[in-house]
Structure formats: structure tokens, C-alpha cells
Amino acid sequence: MKSSIKQLTLAAVLSLAAASAMADMNAATDTYVGGDLGRANATGIGNSGTAFGAFVGQEWNRSFGVELGYNHFPSANGVSIYSVSVTGFDTLYFDNAKTIGAVGELGGNYSNVSGYGTGVSGVAFSFGAGLRYNLDKNVEGRLMYVRNDLANNTYYSQNAENLITLGVAYHF
């Protein structure tokens, strides 16, 4: 398990470095941190409830970027789930001022499910979609749907964590 977390962390650092190297040096870069709270439902396991998370990201403009996130899912029936994800995202804005837009994200996650049989951990896919609203140049609100495939999963549709979250980010 520790080796997988180290591998995911290394992958995140290398992804950020590679993406930064490819970014237009004249474009404004933007680092941000944030958190979210929402509702989660684990298909196949049967637990649902309140989930929370934290994230840090890097944007090259208000449209493209990469994000590293942590989610802690509800514990129920002796099952505990958390995941660490690395995703790339793109925003399609509805206005020229880049105030409100639709977001799509795709990446991978390291998930750990314990208390369900012997426990399972490993790397799997993650994707999501939602809306973001830039309140001003530093504060962003977001409403997201995210689906994290649970690790070592042979029945994708039966073993995934579905999240609907409301979050806020602060841009530096």
C-alpha cells in the first residue's frame, strides 16, 4: 500500500512538472487550494453518506489544469474508503469574462477500501463533470459529480464511489 501511495505521489509530481514545462511561459499560471463537501454512494458496497475532500491544483489559464485531490468517503457497515486522485481538467466557459463554465475532468486515483472482506487498494480510473463559478479572481465555487473506480475492480459498474460535491477554491 505504501508503495502505491509513493507511486501515485511521484506520478502527480511528474505530471505537474511535465505539464508546467509544456505550458506557454507567457501564459499566467495559477495555483489554488480548496475543499469540498457532499454526498457519496458506493455501488456494490452499499454505504452512502457525507463525504469530504481537499485539493490543490495548477492552472495555465482559467480553462486548463491539473489537480491533486483527497476524498474521504462515508464509513458504514465496517467499511472505510479513501482515495487520492490526479486529474486533468478543461473548462468551457459560457461567457467572455470567464465567470461560469462547465468542467470535465479525467485521471486516476489510488483508493483504499478496508473492512470489506480483506480490504482492497490500488490504482484505478476517475472522471467527473460539473460547473464552476469564479466569484472574483481569487475565489471559485464549484458543483461537481465525480466517479472514482475502486481499485482492483473486476465489476466496474458495481464497485465505484459516486460523489456529488459543493466546493470552494482559493486561487493565489
Secondary structure, DSSP 4 states (H G I P E B T S, - for coil): -HHHHHHHHHHHHHHHHHHHHHS-TTSPPEEEEEEEEEEEEEETT--EEEEEEEEEEEESSSSEEEEEEEEEPPPBTTBEEEEEEEEEEEEEESSTT--EEEEEEEEEEEEEEESSTT-EEEEEEEEEEEEEEESSSSEEEEEEEEEEEPSS-S-GGGSEEEEEEEEEEEE-
